[in-house]
Amino acid sequence: ESLNCQKCPKGAICSDEKECALRQAGLRCSDGSRITGEWLSNSSLTGDSVYRLRTCPLGTLLVNSTLEGQRCMPCEAHTYSLDFEYGCTKRVCSPRACLPCPQGADCSDASSFVSRVNG
């Protein structure tokens, strides 16, 4: 099945909300920006061009329970993620919450936490 016949996954929609980066050369939006995460096509294995989101950066969680809903979900304030597959079952990842920031820590960038406890 061609990507042109598929709905663009949520995480591959460019900031203009009209363009799908998976349909562009280099998986880039026309403004030059990149979409979040590592996307791979199954074309070499199955002959189709279905893209699957494989990895996400720190501070996000992988959501891949449906093709259309695939995205790297950013952590909310006062939460963090050091493992994009945290909370997944057999590599299937539904939407879920990031980990709460530990007491006495600063999780302001969601991809790490810094101890704010003296000693």
N, C-alpha and C positions, 0 to 999 in steps of 0.2 A: 504494500500500500504506500503510495507516495505521500510525503509530508504535506504537499499542497492540498491534499484531501483531508488531512487531519486538523483538528483544532490545535492551536498552539498551546503548549503547556504553560501554565501560569508563570513559572519562573523564567521563561524564554521570551516573554513579551517585553519589548523595549519601552523606554520611559514615555514615548509618545502614545503608548497603549494601542497602536495601530499596526505596528510592525512586529514580525516574529523573527528573532535573531537566528533561529535554526534554519531559516530559508535563505540566509545571507552567507556570502563567502566569509570564511573564518569565524563564523558564528558571532559576528559583530553587528551591532545596530548601525544604521546609516550615519548616525552622528559620531561613529567611531567607538562608542562605549561597548563594553563587554557585558554579557550576562553573568550572573553569579553561578559558580560551581563548574564541575567538569561534566560535559555532556558527550556521550558516545553513541554512535549509530550502530545498529545491528546489521547494516548492509553487508559487511564482509562475511557475516555468519549465516544470515537468513535471506539475503537478497532484498529485503525491504529497507526503508529508510526511517525506521522508528527510532527516535532519539530517547535515550534514558539518562536521567541525571544520576551520576555515579558518586560524586563527592561534593562536599560543601566546605566552606572555610570555617575557621574557629568563630564562635559567636553566633552560629546558625545551626539549625537542625534540618536534616534531609527529610523531605516529605515526598514519597513516591508511591503511595497506595493506589493512585490512579494515574494514567498517562497524562491526562489534562491537568491534574492538580500538582504535578511535579514542580518543586521549588526548594530553595534554601530559605527556610523560615527564620528571620532574625529573632534573636532573643529580646524579650521585653525588658524594661528597666528593672534593675535589681535582681536580674537572673543572668546565668552564663551557660555556655556550652563549650567543652573542650573536645567533645566526641560527637560528630554529626549524626552518628547512628545510635546514640543513646536512646533507649526506650523502644527500639525496633524489634520486630520478631521475624527471624529468618530473612533479614535484609529488606523486609517490607516495613515501611515507616509511615505511620499515620500522623496527622497533626497532633502535637503534644506540647507540653510546656517545657521550657528549659529549667535547669536546676536553680533553686533559690540561692541567692548570694549568702555565703556563710556569715554568721554573726561576727562582727568585727572586721569584715573585709569590704573592699571597694570593688564593685563589679561594673564600673561605669562604662567599660567598652565591650562587655559581654563575651569577649574572647579570652578573658583572664580574670583573675581576682588577686588583689593585692591586700596583704594583711595590714590592718590598721591598728592592731593590738601592739602595744609597747612591750618589749622584753624579749 
